[in-house]
Amino acid sequence: MSDQIEAPRVTARLLDNFIGRHVRIVGQVIELRGDQAVINSDGAVTILLNRDAHLSQNGGAQIIGKVNPDLSIKALNSVNLGDNVDYKLYGMVVEVTHKFPQIFLTGTSQ
């Protein structure tokens, strides 16, 4: 289901541009507490997890979810990416996809 949702790649710095929309974000899990996680993706982001989430402390995670008005993300899908994630490269990918949206983003809303 989440593969069919248009979800531009973002970091914490871009979340205020996507309130009420679906996004895809990658970051390092810096805190896990019950049904919430905090990831670092060029800034701290609170993720409201679903029961299928299996993230690990200090590991990488990809989240697809909807941005709430408080800039938290309600997760629809989460993937544990393990410990070998190049966050700097991810940040560069995000920068390029937003600089050239006509190449990377699909759908009529972009």
Buried (B, 14 or more C-beta within 10 A) or exposed (E): EBEEBBBBBBBBEBBEEBEEBBBBBBBBBEBBEEEBBBBBBBEEBBBBBEEEBEBEEEBBBBBBBBBBEEBBBBBBBBBBBEEEBEBEEBBEBBBEBBEEEEEBBEEEEE
